[in-house]
């Protein structure tokens, strides 16, 4: 990739701010906060961006720990770099969201260094609670991405991958209502809600043989009764139902509810189902943008080679964004040859390593350079938009 004077200026801006960027990563890593409670991380990122000339709106989209930092050179395309910064209970930053946050910060600083000379606008968006409720889902629903032309982010992983093959996901809570009775004296007078939920698990186990290989059904019992000598009149489970595509997930969701109803019919109980978290869509990878981003990483920034996608991946709320506009969720290596599984203490330690810090700076530069191309190359942005339309059918 040819580095023109403008692209070199982007790299120099990030290099000049590297100490600040890495200190922010270290501070967020050492101060883990759960979703919608990330007051320290969101405040630190917002203050840092203000220091680099961004106009920052806190509490963006009505979410207290969200923000939107803007810097503009006038009317033109709008590129957004998305930051995540929530942690995991008991593990801390075992998914490396301190890295996601600071690659977005670095990208904003880099592109922001010259955006005022361009026709266009750069946003750094703080998106809370990815691990739980999915802050991006709420932000999509509230229309904050409607004026954005492209949304970019990277995610730390074991190895480099150009695509994220995430699963669409529904979080379904199932509640059974029965009738209590003495379990020894008159059990025939009761209607056992715990039996119903156990039957639901058995029904789902039978269903698994007939579902597509990329689908997942898994859950837990959160309430199963009060005492062994009382027929449980209430039982509740929470489940994640996942599939590679939203269309098949919707079909699978109906089968799940049929399993739940069958268990109620068999036990004489009443069943209710409800979503207890926001639903995630599958990730629609915009390869036009992803390939440019990876070209910068491999050809200009010495990041090593990229494979297509990991064999298995979970669900991300970036999927919902990718159904609204061209978006990428590229995976970058922080393992440095080690076996590294997300949501573990080992991943948390790797997310604060010197190797991860190199990935932050490289990825921030690649994001900023790709954002620059989207603002300045009309043909590139048009191609990304066309791919997006075709990807959604």
C-alpha angles and dihedrals in degrees: 000000000000113000108213120195090266093051090046088053089056092053092046092051091055093044089051091052096039095110091053092045094051093045089055090052091050093048094050090046092052092046105051117187131185124239116297089009097077095119095138096047097043092045093049093049093046093050092047092051091048087055088059094052102268123143105231128203112196123203088031117190089008094292111127096215096041125094141177120213116195136191121175143190094187139278114351142086120340121221122191128200111201123219126199121189111162120120137212125259112259093358105060116204094002089143095048099241089154084068094048090050096050097042086058089046092051092047091051092050092048099048091035090061091074107013091103087067092052137071101251148049137258123211130190107198124197108216114188134200100024091153095057127012097008109240091204090061090059091045091052091049090051092053101243092136095051093096096041120102099198137004121206136185141148129218127206116244146152098282136350119291129174095206136046110211095196125175126241108239141198120193107213127188115200120198125187123198118200138152127274124232139157105280093216106028101044113355090154088070092063136079109215114224091181090057087053095056092045088053089050090057090049091049090051091049088055091046092054092075089063101044127097117267094249094054124098134199118186137147151143138233109246098176125024109156142302106251136004093241093057122075102236110247093187133039131165137189135185121215142181115215113192139178138167093250132034092229092060092041090058089053092047090049090060090052089049091054090048089055090050093050092047090056090051092049091051094052101035092241131131120245132205126185128195139161111256096186134027117279118249123216125217117267116263102202114210099215094187089066096033093055091051091048092050091045089059091047095050104033103033105022105038097233098149128247127318128225123208102255140322116268093242133023137163130228129295132189088226083081090072090052091050090059090059104044142354107298142167133202104184119184118226128195122253096154097083091206097319126121102254128180121192120242094035135111089247091057089048090055092047090052089066099043129115089247090056090049090057088051090052093055095042093047094045090054093048092049092049093047091049090048089052090054091050090053096045107031110067093185092054093052092044090053091050091050092049092050089050092054092048093046091058091049 
